[in-house]
Amino acid sequence: MLNPNLEQIQLNKEEYERYSRHLILPEVGLEGQKRLKAASVLCIGSGGLGSPLLLYLAAAGIGRLGLVDFDVVDSSNLQRQVIHGTSWVGKPKIQSAKERILEINPYCQVDLYETRLSSENALEIMEPYDIVVDGTDNFPTRYLVNDACVLLNKPNVYGSIFRFEGQATVFNYEGGPNYRDLFPEPPPPGMVPSCAEGGVLGILPGLIGVIQATETVKIILGNSTTLSGRLLLYNSWDMTFRELKLRPNPERPVIEKLIDYEQFCGIPQAKAEEAKRQTDMQEITVQELKELLDSSKDDFVLLDVRNPHEYDIAKIPGSVLVPLPDIENGLGVTKVKELLNGHKLIAHCKMGGRSAKALGILKEAGIEGTNVKGGITAWSREIDSSVPEY
């Protein structure tokens, strides 16, 4: 309801005090604050992006916040997901977020949807809200959120982060472009690493999430100067901002219904290929690896294909580092051949994916090997807890 009947919206004495710094801004004033109170915003996710935007939207006086999330708080989240605290580790994120939101602003209505957003429930969940804010971290859900917003004619405030870089824009607003104008087709599965695989500067989602919150507030206030039609690119390492123009593609396919977005992004096919690759590839468990190491046999080489800085964090005793990028460019293949010298090859990484990829490359070069299932993460959890898990 971006054009509410403001005569029905009232602020009490405490709210006048709470929002006083807004009320004295001519661009906001009493009318603008009433618009914020009348507005409803749905946030998809309460992670790195969702944390700051939920905090600031609640503080700004948004009357109704919806939150979709099905995950629990993990200790590795706390480096960036500032809405959650240590006491909430292992508990539902949406419950943690709701408690913090109401602590910031008890006048905010908080609706919880503890479920995975899907083609079956997206339209029903999103329909009651004025604006949808996308705080997700995967391509199937981003396409789903976009298409549902197009079908429901709702603004989609978008943000994404990776390592030191982030981007933000507003999709499907006042005839502007939508997500499919930026990404007509999804990238191949696995091409873009997740934050768990590639890392992310913990401060980065704070800035991008605040930009999303700012754009949401501006849309509610009726400010036409939004990021619609502009993609804001931010590099926190270089401290630079760039802007790219986005335009609707007149030849893009018409969105008529929600589809199977996992299928659209090639996820089932990639999983089937991975399963086949795992079937064809020899594997050992970390328990079996420990038995080999304890036996003092010297007829194998334990290869670690992670990056050097990961090797500095944690390592399995006796392992030799040859990073995957070196294997991919061919230099590492030569080094592995020199290391083996007739010995058997056993490879590991953080969780098993990169080492499986490395073994596939080495196999093409005539080197057979065995993968350690679960990688050093499984080693830390099941064999030696003194090895840091990261």
N, C-alpha and C positions, 0 to 999 in steps of 0.2 A: 504494500500500500504506500507507494512513493508519493502520493498526493492525498494524504489523510485529511479528515475533518478536524482541524486543529482546535476548534472550539470545544471538542469533547476531551481534549488532552489537557490535563492540569498538572502543575508541579506543586508539591507541598513545600513547606518552609525549609525543611532539611535539604530538599533537592535544589532550591534556589541557592543555598549556601554551597552545596556540593559542586554545582555547575557554574559558580559565579564567574570564573575566568572565561568560560564560554559565553556567558550572557553579555559580557561587556565587549565582546567582539562584534562589530557591526555585521560581519559576514555570517555570524551564527545568531546571536541574539535570542530572545525568547522564542520566536517562531522556529528558529533552527533547532533549538534544544527540544522543543515539542516534536519536531520531525524525527529527531533521534529517538525519543521515547516511544513514538508511534511505530518505529521501523522494526522489521524482523530480518535477521541475518542468519543463514545457515552456513556453518563452517564444516568442511569435510576434512577431518583429521585434527588431532590436538597434539601434534608432534612439534618439530622444529619451527615450522611456519605458523601452525595453529596456536602455539603458546603465546607469542607476543601479540598476535592480532586479537585473540580472545581477551587478553588482559586489557588491551587498550580500547577495544570496542565496549567492553563492560564499563571501564572507567569513563568513557565518553558519554555513557548514558543510553546505549542501545536498549530498547525496551524488551526485546525478545531475542535470545540467542539459541539457535539449535546447534547441536554438536553430534556428528557421526563419527564413531570410532569403535573398534572392537578389540583393540590391543591392550596390553597391560604395561605398566611402567617398568622399565628395565634400568639397571644402574648405568648402562652405557648411554641412556637417553639424557641423563641429567647434565651432560656437558653443553647441551643446547636447548633442551625442552624445559624452559624456565618456569612454566606454570606448575610443574610437578616437583615434589620434594622427596627426600630420602625415605621418609616414613611411608611413602606410597609405593615403593618398589614391590612388584608382584601383584599390585591391585589394579583395577580397571582405570585406564586413563581418563575416561569421561567422568567418572566419579571424582577423581582427583581434580580435574579441571573445574567441575561444577562447584566444588567446595571453595576453591580459590576465587572463582568469579564472584560468588556470593559474599565472600569476605571483602572483596574490592567494592562491590556494589549490590547491596541487598535488594535494590529496586529492579534488578534485572531478572526477567523470567528465563529460566534455563531448561530447554527441552533436550532430552538425551535419547540417542538412537544407538544402542550398543549392538551394532550389526555391521556387516560388510556391505557397503553400497553396491548394488547390482542392478542389472537391467530390469529385474522384477520389482524392485522396491524404490528405485531412484525417483521416479516421477511422483509417487505418492509422498515420499519424504520431503522433496524439494518444493512441491506445489504451494504450501502455505507461506513461504518466505518471500520477501521482496528481493533479496540479493543472495547469491551463493558465492562463497569464498573457497577457492580450491587450495587446500593445504596438503595435497597428496604428493606421493613420491614415486608413482609408477604410471606408465603410459596407458594401460587399459582403463584405469580409473579416470585419468585426465580426459580421455576421449568420451567416456561415459558422462562425466560431469558436463562437458561441453555440449554434447548432443542433447542431453536432458534440458539444459538451459535454453538451447535454441528452440526445442519443442515447446517449452513453457514460456518463452520470451522473457527470460530473466537475465540480468547482468551477471557475468562470471568474472570475479576478480581473481586473477591468476598470478601465481608466483612459483618459482622453482629454484633449487640450489644444488650446487655440486662443488666440493672442495673449497675454493676461494671465490667462486663466481655465482652470481644469482641474476635472475631476471624477473620482471613483473610487467603486467599490462592489464587492461580491462577488455574482456571479450563480450561480444553480443550486446553492445550498449549503443542505443540510438543509431542503429544501422551500421555500426562498425564491424570490424572483422571478428571471426571466432577462431577457436584453436586450430581448426582444420585449414585456415589460411596460413597459419604459421607452420604447421606440420601436416601436410596433406596425407602423408603416409607415415606410419610409425617406423622407428629404426629397427633393424634386426634385433631379436632378443639377445641380451648379453652385450650389445655394443656399448651401451651407456651403463657404467657400473653404478650400483646403488651406493648410498652414503656408507653403508657397512663395509662395502668393498673398496671404495675409493677415498673415503674419509670426507669430513667437512669441518671447516673452521666454525667452532661453536657460536661465535658472535654473528656470523653471516646470516642465519635465518632470522635473527633478531631484527636486522635492518630490513630485509625483504618483507618479513611479516608486518612490520610497522608501515611500510609503504602500502601493503595491501589494506591495512586498517585505515590508512589515510584516504586511499581511493574510495573505500566503502563509505566513509563518512561524507566525503565530497559528493558522491552520488546521491546520498540521502538528503543532503542540503541543497541539491539542485545545481551544483557547480558543474558547468559544462566542460571545463578545462580538466579533463581526466586523461588517463593514459590510453584511452581508447584510440586505436590507430597508431599507437606508439609503443614500441617494445623497449623498455628501459633495461640496459645491461650494466651490471655492477661487478667490478673486480676489486675485492677487498684487499688483495695482496699489493696491487699497484695503487689502490685508492683512486680508481677512475670510474667515471660514469660515461656511458655512450647511449645513444638513442637511435633506433632504427624505425623507419616508417612501415606500418602494416596497412594493407588495403584488402578489402574483400575481393576474393577471386570470383568473377562472374561465372566461371566454368566449373566451380566446385560442385560436387554432387549434392543434391537436395537431401537434407536429413528428414526422413519421413517416420522413422521409428528407431527405437533402441535395438542394438544388435548384440551378438556375443563378442565382447571386446577382448576377451582372452584370445579367442580365435582370430580376431582381426589383427591383433598384435603378434600373432604367431607363437603364443606361449605353449599351447598343447603340442604343436609340431616340434618346438625346441625341446620340450620335455621328453617327447618320444625319441628324438635323436640322442638326447643325453642318456636316456635309459638304454638305448641300443649300444651306445659307446661304452657305458659302464658294464654292460653284459659282455662285450668283446674284450674289455680290459681286465687284467688281473688286479686284484685288490687284496690288501691285508688290513686287519684291524690294528689298532694301536696296542692291544694286548699281544698280538702276534709279533709286532715290531719290538716290543719290550723283551719278549722271549729271545728274539734274535740278538738284540743288543746285550742281554745278560749272558748269552751263550759264548760271548767273546769270539764268535765267528768273524773272519775277516774276508769273506768271499763276496761282499756286497758293498755298494756305495750308497749312502743315504743322502739324497739330493734335496735341498731346500730351494724352491723356485720363487720364493717371495722376494720382496724388495729389500735392499740393504737396511733401511731404517726399521723395517719389521723384524729383521734378523737381530738387530740391536735390542729390540724389546724383549724377545723371547726366542729360544732356540732349543732343539732337541740335541742332547749331547752326541757328538760324533757326526753331525750333519755338515754338509758342504754346500755353500751358497753359490748358486748359479741362477740369477734372476730370469724370470720368464721373458722379459723384453730381449735379453741377450740370446735366449734360445730362439726367439722369433726372428731375430735379424741374422741368425746363422753363426755368430761368433760363439754363442754358448754351446752349440752342437759340437763344435770342434773341441771345446774345453771338456765337455762331458765324455767324449770319446777318449780323451787323454786320461781323465780321471778313472774311467772304468778299467781299462787295461785287462780285459778278460773277466772282470767281476760282474756280478748281477747288479741291476739298477733298481733302487727303491726311491720313489719321489714323494714329496709332500709339500703342502702350502698351508694356508690358514685353515681352510675347510675342505679341501679336496678338489675344487673346481679348476684352479690354475694349474695344479700339478697334473690333472688329467689332460688338460690342453697341452701342456709341455710334453707329456708322454706321447700324445698324438703326433706332435711335430717330430719328436725323436724317432718314432716308429717309421715315419716316412723316410728318415735318414738311415734306416736299418738298425735302430737301437730299440730293443724290446725292454720294457720295464714294468714295475708293479707300483700301483698307487696306494698311498696310505689313506684309508677311509676316514673322513672327518678331520684330517690334517692335525696341525698342532693344537687346534681348539679341543679336539677330542683327547689329545695327549694330556692337556692341562686338566680337563674335567675328569678323566678316567684313570690316568696314570700318575701324574705328578702335579699336584695343585700348586706347588711353588713356582711353576712356570706361569708367568703372567698371562691372563686372557685379555685380549684387547678387541 
